[in-house]
């Protein structure tokens, strides 16, 4: 992810149209009441409510208006970045002035996300911000000053609550791509997790969820980090029990204790487990090098039991390891579930693309002294040009720890780099003393 800020403005075509009721009737002949704004009509937008556009133009009903005021209103709307085009017409009458705005929505918007503004619910933030920034409805145009306007409105909310925190925001994008989101956060007091709860989960899942949730206690609260934890730690608990359509919503943080330097929050993860699916069977296709019977031995998931999606992913990796032992380092295994929602059953397909066979390339050993390195290299028997065997590499590292690196404790890292042009594998073995 790339974070950046962009200031941009959008050129908007301003066209003044005078209605037929005004033609031939100089404004000097109209009574003063004719110049009081009595209505603002809006058309053309599919994104906003007309009354929000009317508020966003900056004119107030009852104020005295002239053509320069209309040009100001249209220019103000154009500068927001929310519209690709804005035109206007107006009608003077003894009762007052009626302004008509015709707009065309801009194309590119991105959602606003709130990272750690734990003093407000999302709904409260949306309502309060909308009151201050009429053209904010949860999304923002990627050009124009509205993102800054929202930041200023958030800062005002914090100041009114007498919270010593500074509001910041970043734009999120992939590389040099378009803005995908505006993320707002506050800096100041430390916001720490005191307790974690789960709403919507059954009693059977609570022990595993609570054990996973305890690891978050004392951690700093950031909603994006919590969403990562949902996918990493919580969702697999449901997938392993056959809840294949389980979802977890945005975490909700509630302040439980607070002072100037530290805020403690209780975090609730809303859970919708959905139905539980039982596994009726699986099939393997696309294999030529390794017999189906041997591949089936790598499958540990049990038929007629809840469909354990976590185990199924592990089984696919086990199959891929069998191919790696025969040099098929580019083999892929696609998992396709076939769900029967009426019976709540699942059948899985392992679709294999075996790819090409790879040979041994270069070996490099790092992290040990020259004597140990020479000894390890002498023990390595997989020669350049031999069919590569990923299983051999892992056995070699295990044996090296037992027979060569006998003293001390070591971490190991195996890096296998594929050269798809030459069909070779370069291996780096890194030994890290603890």
N, C-alpha and C positions, 0 to 999 in steps of 0.2 A: 504494500500500500504506500501511496505517496500522498503526503500532506502538503497543501499549498493554498495560498490566498490569491485571488484574482480580482482586480478591479476592472470593470468593463461597463460600457454604456451602450445603449441600443438606440439607433437613430429611428425616430418615429415620425411618420408623415402627418403633418398637421394641416387640416383643411377646414377652413371656416366656411360654413354654408349659412346664408341668410334666408329664412323662410319667407314664403309669399306674403304672409300677414304683415311683414315688416316693410316690404318693398314699397317705395313711394311715400313712406311715412317717416320723416326724420325723427330721430330720437328726441330732439328738442321739443317736439309737439306732444310727447307722451307725458303723462303725469308722473311724479316721483314714484308712485306705487308700482309703475311698470317695471322698474329696475330692481325690484325685490325678488330674489330667487325663491320660487314657490315649488319647484320640482326638478328632480334630476332623473331622467330616464336612461337606462343602460341596455344595450343590446349587443349581441355578437359573442359574448363569453360563454364558454362551456365549463370553465374551471371555477368561476367565482359567482357568488350571489350578486345580483345587481346592486343591492344596498351596500355591499362591501366595496364595490368599485366606486359607488357614489361617495362613500366616506373617504376612500383613498384619494380622491381628486383634490381634497383639501377645501372645498367650498361648503359653506353652511347654509341651510335653508334660512331665509329671512334676511340674509345679508344683501347689501346693495352690490350689484354686479354690472360690469360692462365687458366689452369684447376682450380687453386685456386680461380680465379675470378668467375668461374661458380659455384663452391661450395658456395662461399659467396652469390651469387645472389639467389641460391636455398634456402639457409638457411634464408636469409632475407625474402623471400616470406613465408616460413614455419612459421616463428616467428610471422607474422601478425595475425595468427589465421583465415585467410580467406580461407585457403586450408587444406584439410585433407591429401593431398599427393602431392608432387612435385618431378618430375624426370626431367633429362635433357640429351641431347646429343649434340654433336657439330661436326662441319666439317671444317677442315682447307683446304684452297686452296690458290693458289697464289693470287687470288683476295681479299681474306680476310676470316674471320671466321664467320660461320653461326651457331647461337645457337638456339636450339629447346627446348622449355619448355613444358612439359606435366603436367597439374595440375588437381586436383579433388577438387571441391568446398567443403568447410565445410558445415555442415548441419544447424547450429544454428546461425541466425542473428536476429537483432532487429533494428527497425527504430530509427533514430536520430530526436529529436524534439527540436525546438528552442523556449524557453519560453518568453524571453523579449529582444531579440537582435533587437530592433526597428529601428536601423540605416540601416538595410539591408532588402531587400525583400528575401523571401525564395529562389527564383530562383538565386538571386545574391549570397546568401550564398552557395548554392549547387555548383555553378560554381567556386567560389573562393576557396572553400575548396577542390573541386576535383582537381584543379590546383596544390594545395599544397600536397594533400594526394591522389594519383592516385586511390587507392582502396576504396575510399569513394564515394558511389553513392546514398546516402540517408539512407543506412543501414550499420550496423557495425557488425562484428563477436562478439560473446559474450565473446570470449577469445582473448588474445593478446593485443598489445599496440595501436591499431588503434584508440580507443576511446580517449586515451591520445594525440595521434598525432593530432586529430581533435581539441581537446581543445587548444593545443599549436598554431595551425593554426588560430583559432578564436582569441586568445589573440594577435597574430601578427596583425590581421586585426584591432582590437581595438586600438592597439598601433600606427599603421599607421594613423588612424583617429584622434589620440591624444585625445582619450576618456579615462578618468580616471576611468576605470572599470575593475574588476577582473572576468575572465571567470571561471566558475565552471561547473561541471556536476555530475549527479547522475544516477545510474542505478535503474530502477523501476521494481518491481516484486511483485507478490502476495504471501505473506508469504515467505516460503522458496523455492518458485518455480523459474523457469528460468527467466532470464532477458527479460523483455517485451519491454523496450525502454531505450534509453539514452537521458536524458533531459539536455540540455545546457542552462545556464542562466548567467547573469552578475550581480555582486554586486558592488555598488558604488552610482551613482546618483539615486535619487528617480524618477521613471518613472510613471507619473500620467496621467490619462485620462482627456483630455480637452473637447472632443466632441465625440459623437457617431453618426454614420450614417448607413443606410441600403441600399444596392444596390439590385435591382431586385424585391423589394416588390411593390405591387400596392398601389395607393393612399388611398384606403379604410383602409388599415392596418397601415398607417403611424402614425395616432394619438396615437394608442395604443403602437406602437413600440417606438415612441419618448418618451412617458410617462415612459415606462420601461427603456429606455436608459438613461434618465436623472439621474436615481438613481446611475449610474456608474460614473458620473462626479466627479472628485477628487479622485477616487479610484486608487489604485496602479495597474498598468497593468501587468498581467500575462496571457499568452495565455490559460493555463489550466483553470484558473478561468473564463475566458471569455467563454470557451466552456461550462462550467457548467451553466453560465448565459443563454447561448443559449437554453439549454434544460429546464432550470427552468423558465425563464422569457419570452423568445421570441418565441420559437417553439409553446408553448400552444396558443399563439395568432392566429396562423394559424390553428392549430388543432381544435380550437373552432369554426372556420369558415368553416370547411369542407375540408380544404386543407390537406388531410390525408397522402399525400406523400411529404409534405414540408420538405426541408432540408436547413440547414445553414452550410456554409463552414467555414474554419478556418478564424478567424478574422485577419484583416490586419491593422497593426499600422503604422502610418506615423508621423514622428517628425514634430511638428509645432513650438515649441520653445525649446531652450536648453541653459543651462549654466552648470557650473561644478557640481553643486549640485542637479539640478532638470531638468527633461526632460518632456515636455508636448507632448502628442500624440493625434492624431485623429484616432479613431478606426472605421473601416468599416466592417460590417457584411454582407457577400454576401448571398443572399436569393434566393432559387429556390422554389417558392410556389407549382408548379405543378398544376394539375387540381383540381377544386372544386367539391366535391361529395355531392349529396343530399341523405338523408335517406329515403329508401323505406319501412322500417319496421324492426322489431326485433322479436326474439322468445326466449323463456325460456325453458330449458330442465334440467332434473336431479332432479327436486324438488319433494319431497314427503311430507315433514312436513308442508310446507307453500304452500297454493294454488297459482296457477299462477296468478289469478286475484289480489290477495293481493300483490304479487311481482310486478305486472305491475303498481300498484299505486306508486311504488318507482321510476319508470322511468319517468323522466321529459323531456327528449329529444323529440323533435317534429318531427313527420314523415312529409315528403314532404318539409322539410327545410334542409339547409346545415347540414351535419352530424357532430354534435358537439362532437368530441372525448373526450374533457375534461368533458363535462356533462355526457357522457356515463360512464366514469370511476367513477364519483361521484354516478351515479345511481347504479353501481355495489356495491359500498361501502354501499349505503342505503339498498340494499338487504341483504348484509352481516350483517348489524346492526339488521335487523329483525330476522335473525337467532341467533344473540348474545342475543337477548331478550328472546329466548326460550332455551338458554343454549348450543346451537350448536356453540361453540367458535372456532372450528377448520374448520368451513365451508369455502370453497373456491369458487370463482366465476371467471371462465375464460371467457374472452371476445374474440370472434372470428369474425372479420369483413369479409364479403364476398363482394368484390368490382367488379363492372362491369365497366371495363375501357373504353368500347365502349360507354356506356351511362353516365358514370361518376355518378353512383349511388352506394349506400352502403346499405347492410343489415347486422344487427348484431345478433350474437347468444350469449346469456348468459348461459354458461354451468355450472351447480351447482353440487358440491360434498358436501353433507351435513355433513358427518362425524358423530362423536359421541356426545352425550349429556354430558355436564360437570356439576359438583356439586360445591357448594360453599366450599372453603377451609378456609384458615386463613385470618384475616383482621388485618392490621397494619396501624395506623394513626400517621403521623409524622408532625413536624413543629409547634405544638401548645402546650400550657402549659398543665399540668396534669389534671387540672379541666376541661378544654375545651375538652381534649381528652376523658375523662370519659363520658362527656355529649354526645359527638358525637358517641361513642361506644354504649351507651344506646339507642340512636336513630336508630341505624342500626338494621334492622329487618330481613335481609337475613341471616339465620342461617347456620352453618356448616352442609353440607349434603343436603341442599335445592338445587333445580335446579338453576343454576346460571343465572342471568339476568343482562347483561351489561347495559341495559337501566336503571335499578334501580340504579346502581352505579353512573351513570351520573346525574340522578335526585337527588340522595342523596347529591352529592357535590354541586349542584346548590342550593338546599334547605339549606344546611349548611351555605353557604355564606350569605343567606338572613336572616336566623333565629338565627344562633349561632354566626357566625363571623361577627357581624353587623358593627363593627368599623374598620377603616383602609381599605386598599386595598390589595387584595391577588391574587397571582398566584396559580394555582392548577396543580398537576400532578397526573394522574391515571396510575398506573402500574398493569397490569393483567398478571400474570405468570401462564402458563398452565403446569400442570403435566399430560402428556399424558398417563403415566402408570396408575395412580390412577384416571384419568379423573376428576381432581379438578382444581379450579382456586384460587390462592392466590392473594389477593388484597392489594396494598399499596396505601394509599391516602396521598399525601404530600401537605401541605399548606405552601406557601411561602409568607411572609409579604413583600410588596413592600417598 
